[in-house]
Amino acid sequence: MKSKIILIFVVTLIALTVVGFLFYRTNFARRASITIKPSVNPKVNQNVELPVRIDTAGATINAAEIYLTFDPEAIKVESVSKDNSIFELWITDEPKFSNEKGEISFAGGLPTPGFKGKGEIGNIKFTPLRAGQTEINFDSKTRALLNDGKGTAISLNLPPIKFKVEK
């Protein structure tokens, strides 16, 4: 009798583990993401281009606001552009940046049917000012909105943008 109870307990525990894993994969692994990655480790005073990309993870969006912060003593932004962007409309006409405040922003959208898949939002051109580890961070205001007629914000995976600047 004890072995039968132990067997039922073990089978139940395994089933709950599998259900928990599937729940995690469905709700977290498939979140939309915004990524910004340098293709190589940049060097001090070398111009670097960083494409800002989105993967909607199957959702259809019609707008996004991306707010980034950086250390102005480590990075000097030269320009931000909307060239090759999936967006057709811009809230402020152009993406913006401030080297004094250490801020970059992209805020745009597109009409129905919206966008689903992987695409480029914009591009950041910058120059590293010193060697060592540096990063660009997403501000908590960053969001992407569903093309659902309500502007529902979707859950975003915003991995840190860390890179090593070489001498």
NUKE-903698 format. One record per atom (N, C-alpha, C): residue number from 1; atom name; x, y, z. Coordinates in nm, 2 decimals. Layout:
<pts>
> seq; atom; u; v; w
> NUM; CA; X; Y; Z
...
</pts>
This chain:
<pts>
> seq; atom; u; v; w
> 1; N; 0.08; -0.12; 0.00
> 1; CA; 0.00; 0.00; 0.00
> 1; C; 0.09; 0.13; 0.00
> 2; N; 0.19; 0.13; 0.08
> 2; CA; 0.28; 0.24; 0.09
> 2; C; 0.35; 0.27; -0.05
> 3; N; 0.39; 0.16; -0.11
> 3; CA; 0.46; 0.18; -0.24
> 3; C; 0.36; 0.24; -0.35
> 4; N; 0.23; 0.20; -0.34
> 4; CA; 0.13; 0.25; -0.43
> 4; C; 0.11; 0.40; -0.41
> 5; N; 0.11; 0.45; -0.28
> 5; CA; 0.10; 0.59; -0.25
> 5; C; 0.22; 0.67; -0.29
> 6; N; 0.34; 0.61; -0.28
> 6; CA; 0.46; 0.68; -0.32
> 6; C; 0.46; 0.69; -0.47
> 7; N; 0.42; 0.58; -0.54
> 7; CA; 0.41; 0.59; -0.69
> 7; C; 0.32; 0.70; -0.74
> 8; N; 0.20; 0.71; -0.68
> 8; CA; 0.10; 0.81; -0.71
> 8; C; 0.16; 0.95; -0.69
> 9; N; 0.23; 0.96; -0.57
> 9; CA; 0.29; 1.09; -0.54
> 9; C; 0.40; 1.13; -0.64
> 10; N; 0.48; 1.04; -0.68
> 10; CA; 0.59; 1.06; -0.78
> 10; C; 0.53; 1.10; -0.91
> 11; N; 0.43; 1.02; -0.96
> 11; CA; 0.36; 1.05; -1.09
> 11; C; 0.30; 1.19; -1.09
> 12; N; 0.23; 1.22; -0.98
> 12; CA; 0.17; 1.35; -0.96
> 12; C; 0.27; 1.46; -0.97
> 13; N; 0.38; 1.45; -0.90
> 13; CA; 0.49; 1.54; -0.89
> 13; C; 0.55; 1.56; -1.03
> 14; N; 0.57; 1.46; -1.11
> 14; CA; 0.63; 1.47; -1.24
> 14; C; 0.53; 1.54; -1.33
> 15; N; 0.40; 1.51; -1.32
> 15; CA; 0.29; 1.58; -1.40
> 15; C; 0.29; 1.73; -1.37
> 16; N; 0.30; 1.76; -1.25
> 16; CA; 0.30; 1.90; -1.21
> 16; C; 0.42; 1.98; -1.26
> 17; N; 0.54; 1.91; -1.26
> 17; CA; 0.66; 1.97; -1.31
> 17; C; 0.65; 1.99; -1.46
> 18; N; 0.59; 1.90; -1.54
> 18; CA; 0.57; 1.91; -1.68
> 18; C; 0.48; 2.03; -1.71
> 19; N; 0.37; 2.03; -1.64
> 19; CA; 0.27; 2.14; -1.66
> 19; C; 0.33; 2.28; -1.63
> 20; N; 0.41; 2.28; -1.52
> 20; CA; 0.48; 2.41; -1.48
> 20; C; 0.58; 2.45; -1.59
> 21; N; 0.65; 2.36; -1.64
> 21; CA; 0.75; 2.39; -1.75
> 21; C; 0.68; 2.44; -1.87
> 22; N; 0.57; 2.38; -1.91
> 22; CA; 0.49; 2.42; -2.03
> 22; C; 0.43; 2.56; -2.01
> 23; N; 0.38; 2.59; -1.89
> 23; CA; 0.33; 2.72; -1.85
> 23; C; 0.44; 2.82; -1.86
> 24; N; 0.56; 2.79; -1.81
> 24; CA; 0.67; 2.89; -1.82
> 24; C; 0.71; 2.92; -1.96
> 25; N; 0.72; 2.81; -2.05
> 25; CA; 0.76; 2.83; -2.19
> 25; C; 0.66; 2.92; -2.26
> 26; N; 0.53; 2.89; -2.23
> 26; CA; 0.42; 2.96; -2.30
> 26; C; 0.42; 3.11; -2.26
> 27; N; 0.43; 3.14; -2.13
> 27; CA; 0.41; 3.27; -2.08
> 27; C; 0.54; 3.36; -2.07
> 28; N; 0.66; 3.30; -2.08
> 28; CA; 0.78; 3.38; -2.06
> 28; C; 0.87; 3.36; -2.18
> 29; N; 0.89; 3.25; -2.23
> 29; CA; 0.99; 3.23; -2.34
> 29; C; 0.94; 3.29; -2.47
> 30; N; 0.81; 3.30; -2.48
> 30; CA; 0.75; 3.35; -2.61
> 30; C; 0.71; 3.50; -2.60
> 31; N; 0.76; 3.57; -2.50
> 31; CA; 0.74; 3.71; -2.49
> 31; C; 0.80; 3.79; -2.60
> 32; N; 0.74; 3.89; -2.65
> 32; CA; 0.81; 3.98; -2.75
> 32; C; 0.93; 4.03; -2.69
> 33; N; 1.03; 4.07; -2.78
> 33; CA; 1.16; 4.12; -2.73
> 33; C; 1.21; 4.23; -2.82
> 34; N; 1.28; 4.32; -2.75
> 34; CA; 1.35; 4.43; -2.83
> 34; C; 1.50; 4.40; -2.80
> 35; N; 1.58; 4.39; -2.91
> 35; CA; 1.72; 4.36; -2.89
> 35; C; 1.80; 4.47; -2.96
> 36; N; 1.92; 4.49; -2.90
> 36; CA; 2.02; 4.59; -2.96
> 36; C; 2.15; 4.52; -2.93
> 37; N; 2.22; 4.48; -3.03
> 37; CA; 2.34; 4.40; -3.02
> 37; C; 2.45; 4.46; -3.11
> 38; N; 2.57; 4.49; -3.06
> 38; CA; 2.68; 4.52; -3.16
> 38; C; 2.72; 4.40; -3.23
> 39; N; 2.76; 4.41; -3.35
> 39; CA; 2.81; 4.29; -3.43
> 39; C; 2.95; 4.25; -3.38
> 40; N; 3.03; 4.34; -3.33
> 40; CA; 3.16; 4.31; -3.28
> 40; C; 3.18; 4.40; -3.16
> 41; N; 3.29; 4.36; -3.08
> 41; CA; 3.32; 4.44; -2.97
> 41; C; 3.38; 4.57; -3.02
> 42; N; 3.33; 4.69; -2.99
> 42; CA; 3.38; 4.81; -3.04
> 42; C; 3.51; 4.85; -2.98
> 43; N; 3.58; 4.94; -3.04
> 43; CA; 3.70; 5.00; -2.99
> 43; C; 3.68; 5.15; -2.96
> 44; N; 3.76; 5.20; -2.86
> 44; CA; 3.75; 5.34; -2.82
> 44; C; 3.76; 5.43; -2.95
> 45; N; 3.68; 5.53; -2.96
> 45; CA; 3.67; 5.62; -3.07
> 45; C; 3.64; 5.56; -3.20
> 46; N; 3.58; 5.44; -3.21
> 46; CA; 3.54; 5.38; -3.33
> 46; C; 3.39; 5.40; -3.34
> 47; N; 3.34; 5.44; -3.46
> 47; CA; 3.20; 5.46; -3.48
> 47; C; 3.14; 5.32; -3.49
> 48; N; 3.02; 5.30; -3.42
> 48; CA; 2.95; 5.18; -3.41
> 48; C; 2.81; 5.20; -3.44
> 49; N; 2.75; 5.11; -3.52
> 49; CA; 2.61; 5.11; -3.55
> 49; C; 2.54; 5.00; -3.48
> 50; N; 2.43; 5.03; -3.41
> 50; CA; 2.35; 4.93; -3.34
> 50; C; 2.21; 4.93; -3.39
> 51; N; 2.17; 4.83; -3.46
> 51; CA; 2.03; 4.82; -3.51
> 51; C; 1.94; 4.79; -3.39
> 52; N; 1.82; 4.85; -3.38
> 52; CA; 1.72; 4.83; -3.27
> 52; C; 1.62; 4.74; -3.34
> 53; N; 1.60; 4.62; -3.29
> 53; CA; 1.51; 4.52; -3.35
> 53; C; 1.41; 4.47; -3.26
> 54; N; 1.29; 4.43; -3.31
> 54; CA; 1.18; 4.38; -3.23
> 54; C; 1.15; 4.24; -3.29
> 55; N; 1.11; 4.15; -3.20
> 55; CA; 1.05; 4.02; -3.24
> 55; C; 0.92; 4.02; -3.16
> 56; N; 0.81; 4.02; -3.23
> 56; CA; 0.68; 4.02; -3.17
> 56; C; 0.63; 3.89; -3.11
> 57; N; 0.71; 3.78; -3.13
> 57; CA; 0.67; 3.65; -3.08
> 57; C; 0.53; 3.61; -3.12
> 58; N; 0.49; 3.64; -3.24
> 58; CA; 0.36; 3.60; -3.28
> 58; C; 0.25; 3.70; -3.27
> 59; N; 0.27; 3.80; -3.19
> 59; CA; 0.17; 3.91; -3.17
> 59; C; 0.17; 4.01; -3.28
> 60; N; 0.06; 4.08; -3.30
> 60; CA; 0.06; 4.18; -3.41
> 60; C; 0.06; 4.31; -3.33
> 61; N; 0.16; 4.40; -3.36
> 61; CA; 0.17; 4.53; -3.29
> 61; C; 0.14; 4.64; -3.39
> 62; N; 0.11; 4.76; -3.34
> 62; CA; 0.10; 4.87; -3.43
> 62; C; 0.17; 4.99; -3.37
> 63; N; 0.24; 4.98; -3.26
> 63; CA; 0.32; 5.09; -3.20
> 63; C; 0.42; 5.04; -3.10
> 64; N; 0.53; 5.12; -3.08
> 64; CA; 0.62; 5.09; -2.97
> 64; C; 0.69; 5.22; -2.93
> 65; N; 0.72; 5.22; -2.81
> 65; CA; 0.80; 5.33; -2.75
> 65; C; 0.92; 5.27; -2.68
> 66; N; 1.04; 5.31; -2.73
> 66; CA; 1.16; 5.25; -2.67
> 66; C; 1.24; 5.37; -2.61
> 67; N; 1.27; 5.35; -2.48
> 67; CA; 1.34; 5.45; -2.41
> 67; C; 1.46; 5.39; -2.35
> 68; N; 1.58; 5.45; -2.39
> 68; CA; 1.71; 5.39; -2.34
> 68; C; 1.79; 5.49; -2.27
> 69; N; 1.87; 5.44; -2.17
> 69; CA; 1.96; 5.53; -2.10
> 69; C; 2.10; 5.48; -2.11
> 70; N; 2.20; 5.57; -2.11
> 70; CA; 2.34; 5.53; -2.12
> 70; C; 2.42; 5.63; -2.04
> 71; N; 2.55; 5.58; -2.01
> 71; CA; 2.64; 5.67; -1.94
> 71; C; 2.71; 5.76; -2.04
> 72; N; 2.68; 5.89; -2.03
> 72; CA; 2.74; 5.99; -2.13
> 72; C; 2.89; 6.00; -2.12
> 73; N; 2.95; 5.95; -2.01
> 73; CA; 3.09; 5.95; -2.00
> 73; C; 3.16; 5.83; -2.07
> 74; N; 3.07; 5.73; -2.10
> 74; CA; 3.12; 5.61; -2.17
> 74; C; 3.09; 5.61; -2.32
> 75; N; 2.98; 5.67; -2.35
> 75; CA; 2.93; 5.66; -2.49
> 75; C; 2.89; 5.80; -2.54
> 76; N; 2.92; 5.83; -2.66
> 76; CA; 2.87; 5.96; -2.73
> 76; C; 2.78; 5.91; -2.85
> 77; N; 2.65; 5.94; -2.84
> 77; CA; 2.57; 5.91; -2.95
> 77; C; 2.59; 6.01; -3.06
> 78; N; 2.61; 5.96; -3.18
> 78; CA; 2.63; 6.05; -3.30
> 78; C; 2.50; 6.08; -3.37
> 79; N; 2.42; 5.97; -3.38
> 79; CA; 2.29; 5.99; -3.45
> 79; C; 2.20; 5.87; -3.42
> 80; N; 2.07; 5.89; -3.43
> 80; CA; 1.97; 5.79; -3.43
> 80; C; 1.89; 5.80; -3.56
> 81; N; 1.85; 5.69; -3.62
> 81; CA; 1.77; 5.70; -3.74
> 81; C; 1.66; 5.61; -3.75
> 82; N; 1.57; 5.64; -3.84
> 82; CA; 1.45; 5.55; -3.86
> 82; C; 1.46; 5.48; -4.00
> 83; N; 1.57; 5.49; -4.06
> 83; CA; 1.59; 5.42; -4.19
> 83; C; 1.56; 5.28; -4.17
> 84; N; 1.50; 5.22; -4.27
> 84; CA; 1.47; 5.07; -4.27
> 84; C; 1.37; 5.03; -4.16
> 85; N; 1.30; 5.12; -4.10
> 85; CA; 1.21; 5.09; -3.99
> 85; C; 1.08; 5.03; -4.04
> 86; N; 1.03; 4.94; -3.96
> 86; CA; 0.90; 4.88; -3.98
> 86; C; 0.79; 4.99; -3.96
> 87; N; 0.82; 5.09; -3.89
> 87; CA; 0.72; 5.19; -3.86
> 87; C; 0.71; 5.30; -3.97
> 88; N; 0.59; 5.35; -3.99
> 88; CA; 0.57; 5.45; -4.09
> 88; C; 0.54; 5.59; -4.03
> 89; N; 0.49; 5.59; -3.91
> 89; CA; 0.45; 5.71; -3.84
> 89; C; 0.54; 5.72; -3.71
> 90; N; 0.58; 5.85; -3.69
> 90; CA; 0.66; 5.88; -3.57
> 90; C; 0.59; 5.98; -3.49
> 91; N; 0.59; 5.96; -3.36
> 91; CA; 0.52; 6.04; -3.26
> 91; C; 0.58; 6.18; -3.26
> 92; N; 0.71; 6.19; -3.27
> 92; CA; 0.78; 6.32; -3.26
> 92; C; 0.86; 6.35; -3.39
> 93; N; 0.81; 6.29; -3.50
> 93; CA; 0.87; 6.30; -3.63
> 93; C; 1.00; 6.23; -3.65
> 94; N; 1.09; 6.23; -3.55
> 94; CA; 1.22; 6.16; -3.55
> 94; C; 1.25; 6.10; -3.42
> 95; N; 1.33; 5.99; -3.42
> 95; CA; 1.39; 5.94; -3.30
> 95; C; 1.48; 6.05; -3.24
> 96; N; 1.50; 6.05; -3.11
> 96; CA; 1.57; 6.15; -3.04
> 96; C; 1.68; 6.10; -2.95
> 97; N; 1.78; 6.18; -2.92
> 97; CA; 1.88; 6.15; -2.82
> 97; C; 1.94; 6.27; -2.76
> 98; N; 1.99; 6.25; -2.64
> 98; CA; 2.06; 6.36; -2.57
> 98; C; 2.19; 6.30; -2.50
> 99; N; 2.30; 6.35; -2.55
> 99; CA; 2.43; 6.31; -2.48
> 99; C; 2.44; 6.37; -2.35
> 100; N; 2.38; 6.48; -2.32
> 100; CA; 2.39; 6.55; -2.19
> 100; C; 2.32; 6.46; -2.08
> 101; N; 2.20; 6.42; -2.12
> 101; CA; 2.11; 6.34; -2.03
> 101; C; 2.14; 6.19; -2.03
> 102; N; 2.20; 6.14; -2.14
> 102; CA; 2.23; 6.00; -2.16
> 102; C; 2.10; 5.93; -2.19
> 103; N; 2.02; 5.98; -2.29
> 103; CA; 1.89; 5.92; -2.32
> 103; C; 1.88; 5.91; -2.48
> 104; N; 1.80; 5.80; -2.51
> 104; CA; 1.77; 5.78; -2.65
> 104; C; 1.62; 5.74; -2.66
> 105; N; 1.55; 5.78; -2.76
> 105; CA; 1.41; 5.74; -2.77
> 105; C; 1.36; 5.72; -2.91
> 106; N; 1.28; 5.61; -2.93
> 106; CA; 1.22; 5.58; -3.05
> 106; C; 1.07; 5.57; -3.02
> 107; N; 0.98; 5.64; -3.09
> 107; CA; 0.84; 5.62; -3.06
> 107; C; 0.76; 5.63; -3.19
> 108; N; 0.72; 5.52; -3.24
> 108; CA; 0.65; 5.51; -3.37
> 108; C; 0.54; 5.41; -3.38
> 109; N; 0.48; 5.40; -3.50
> 109; CA; 0.38; 5.30; -3.52
> 109; C; 0.35; 5.29; -3.67
> 110; N; 0.24; 5.21; -3.69
> 110; CA; 0.20; 5.20; -3.83
> 110; C; 0.05; 5.16; -3.83
> 111; N; -0.02; 5.19; -3.94
> 111; CA; -0.16; 5.16; -3.94
> 111; C; -0.19; 5.01; -3.95
> 112; N; -0.32; 4.98; -3.94
> 112; CA; -0.37; 4.84; -3.95
> 112; C; -0.33; 4.79; -4.09
> 113; N; -0.27; 4.67; -4.11
> 113; CA; -0.29; 4.56; -4.02
> 113; C; -0.18; 4.54; -3.91
> 114; N; -0.09; 4.64; -3.90
> 114; CA; 0.01; 4.63; -3.80
> 114; C; 0.13; 4.55; -3.84
> 115; N; 0.21; 4.50; -3.75
> 115; CA; 0.33; 4.43; -3.78
> 115; C; 0.34; 4.30; -3.69
> 116; N; 0.38; 4.19; -3.75
> 116; CA; 0.40; 4.07; -3.68
> 116; C; 0.52; 4.00; -3.73
> 117; N; 0.61; 3.97; -3.64
> 117; CA; 0.74; 3.90; -3.68
> 117; C; 0.86; 3.97; -3.63
> 118; N; 0.97; 3.97; -3.70
> 118; CA; 1.09; 4.03; -3.67
> 118; C; 1.12; 4.14; -3.76
> 119; N; 1.16; 4.26; -3.70
> 119; CA; 1.19; 4.37; -3.79
> 119; C; 1.27; 4.48; -3.72
> 120; N; 1.32; 4.57; -3.80
> 120; CA; 1.40; 4.68; -3.74
> 120; C; 1.32; 4.80; -3.71
> 121; N; 1.34; 4.86; -3.59
> 121; CA; 1.27; 4.98; -3.55
> 121; C; 1.36; 5.11; -3.59
> 122; N; 1.48; 5.10; -3.57
> 122; CA; 1.57; 5.21; -3.60
> 122; C; 1.72; 5.17; -3.58
> 123; N; 1.80; 5.27; -3.58
> 123; CA; 1.95; 5.25; -3.57
> 123; C; 2.01; 5.35; -3.48
> 124; N; 2.11; 5.31; -3.40
> 124; CA; 2.18; 5.40; -3.32
> 124; C; 2.33; 5.40; -3.37
> 125; N; 2.39; 5.52; -3.39
> 125; CA; 2.53; 5.53; -3.42
> 125; C; 2.59; 5.60; -3.30
> 126; N; 2.70; 5.54; -3.25
> 126; CA; 2.76; 5.60; -3.13
> 126; C; 2.91; 5.57; -3.14
> 127; N; 2.98; 5.65; -3.05
> 127; CA; 3.13; 5.63; -3.04
> 127; C; 3.16; 5.60; -2.89
> 128; N; 3.23; 5.49; -2.86
> 128; CA; 3.27; 5.46; -2.72
> 128; C; 3.38; 5.56; -2.68
> 129; N; 3.37; 5.61; -2.56
> 129; CA; 3.47; 5.71; -2.52
> 129; C; 3.58; 5.65; -2.43
> 130; N; 3.56; 5.53; -2.37
> 130; CA; 3.66; 5.47; -2.29
> 130; C; 3.65; 5.32; -2.30
> 131; N; 3.76; 5.25; -2.27
> 131; CA; 3.77; 5.10; -2.27
> 131; C; 3.70; 5.05; -2.15
> 132; N; 3.65; 4.92; -2.16
> 132; CA; 3.59; 4.85; -2.05
> 132; C; 3.45; 4.81; -2.08
> 133; N; 3.38; 4.75; -1.98
> 133; CA; 3.24; 4.71; -1.99
> 133; C; 3.15; 4.83; -1.99
> 134; N; 3.06; 4.84; -2.08
> 134; CA; 2.96; 4.95; -2.07
> 134; C; 2.82; 4.89; -2.11
> 135; N; 2.72; 4.97; -2.09
> 135; CA; 2.58; 4.91; -2.12
> 135; C; 2.49; 5.03; -2.16
> 136; N; 2.38; 4.99; -2.23
> 136; CA; 2.27; 5.07; -2.26
> 136; C; 2.15; 5.00; -2.19
> 137; N; 2.07; 5.07; -2.12
> 137; CA; 1.96; 5.01; -2.05
> 137; C; 1.82; 5.06; -2.10
> 138; N; 1.73; 4.97; -2.09
> 138; CA; 1.59; 5.00; -2.12
> 138; C; 1.53; 5.07; -2.00
> 139; N; 1.46; 5.18; -2.03
> 139; CA; 1.38; 5.25; -1.92
> 139; C; 1.25; 5.17; -1.91
> 140; N; 1.19; 5.18; -1.79
> 140; CA; 1.07; 5.11; -1.76
> 140; C; 0.95; 5.16; -1.84
> 141; N; 0.96; 5.28; -1.91
> 141; CA; 0.85; 5.33; -1.99
> 141; C; 0.85; 5.26; -2.13
> 142; N; 0.95; 5.18; -2.16
> 142; CA; 0.95; 5.11; -2.29
> 142; C; 0.83; 5.01; -2.30
> 143; N; 0.77; 5.02; -2.42
> 143; CA; 0.65; 4.93; -2.43
> 143; C; 0.62; 4.91; -2.58
> 144; N; 0.55; 4.81; -2.61
> 144; CA; 0.49; 4.78; -2.75
> 144; C; 0.34; 4.76; -2.73
> 145; N; 0.27; 4.80; -2.83
> 145; CA; 0.12; 4.80; -2.82
> 145; C; 0.06; 4.71; -2.92
> 146; N; -0.04; 4.63; -2.88
> 146; CA; -0.10; 4.54; -2.97
> 146; C; -0.19; 4.61; -3.07
> 147; N; -0.21; 4.56; -3.19
> 147; CA; -0.30; 4.62; -3.29
> 147; C; -0.44; 4.56; -3.26
> 148; N; -0.50; 4.58; -3.14
> 148; CA; -0.62; 4.53; -3.10
> 148; C; -0.73; 4.63; -3.09
> 149; N; -0.71; 4.75; -3.13
> 149; CA; -0.81; 4.86; -3.11
> 149; C; -0.81; 4.92; -2.98
> 150; N; -0.73; 4.87; -2.88
> 150; CA; -0.73; 4.92; -2.74
> 150; C; -0.59; 4.97; -2.70
> 151; N; -0.49; 4.94; -2.78
> 151; CA; -0.36; 4.98; -2.75
> 151; C; -0.31; 4.90; -2.63
> 152; N; -0.34; 4.77; -2.62
> 152; CA; -0.30; 4.69; -2.51
> 152; C; -0.15; 4.67; -2.51
> 153; N; -0.08; 4.70; -2.40
> 153; CA; 0.06; 4.67; -2.39
> 153; C; 0.09; 4.52; -2.38
> 154; N; 0.19; 4.48; -2.46
> 154; CA; 0.23; 4.34; -2.45
> 154; C; 0.35; 4.32; -2.36
> 155; N; 0.37; 4.21; -2.30
> 155; CA; 0.48; 4.18; -2.22
> 155; C; 0.61; 4.17; -2.30
> 156; N; 0.71; 4.24; -2.26
> 156; CA; 0.83; 4.25; -2.33
> 156; C; 0.95; 4.19; -2.26
> 157; N; 1.03; 4.12; -2.33
> 157; CA; 1.16; 4.07; -2.28
> 157; C; 1.26; 4.17; -2.32
> 158; N; 1.33; 4.24; -2.23
> 158; CA; 1.42; 4.35; -2.26
> 158; C; 1.56; 4.31; -2.20
> 159; N; 1.63; 4.23; -2.28
> 159; CA; 1.76; 4.19; -2.23
> 159; C; 1.86; 4.30; -2.22
> 160; N; 1.95; 4.30; -2.12
> 160; CA; 2.04; 4.41; -2.10
> 160; C; 2.14; 4.42; -2.23
> 161; N; 2.18; 4.54; -2.26
> 161; CA; 2.27; 4.56; -2.37
> 161; C; 2.40; 4.59; -2.31
> 162; N; 2.48; 4.49; -2.30
> 162; CA; 2.62; 4.50; -2.24
> 162; C; 2.72; 4.47; -2.34
> 163; N; 2.83; 4.54; -2.35
> 163; CA; 2.93; 4.51; -2.44
> 163; C; 3.07; 4.56; -2.39
> 164; N; 3.17; 4.50; -2.43
> 164; CA; 3.31; 4.54; -2.39
> 164; C; 3.37; 4.62; -2.50
> 165; N; 3.42; 4.74; -2.45
> 165; CA; 3.49; 4.83; -2.54
> 165; C; 3.64; 4.80; -2.53
> 166; N; 3.70; 4.78; -2.64
> 166; CA; 3.84; 4.75; -2.64
> 166; C; 3.92; 4.88; -2.67
> 167; N; 4.05; 4.88; -2.63
> 167; CA; 4.13; 5.00; -2.65
> 167; C; 4.17; 5.01; -2.80
</pts>
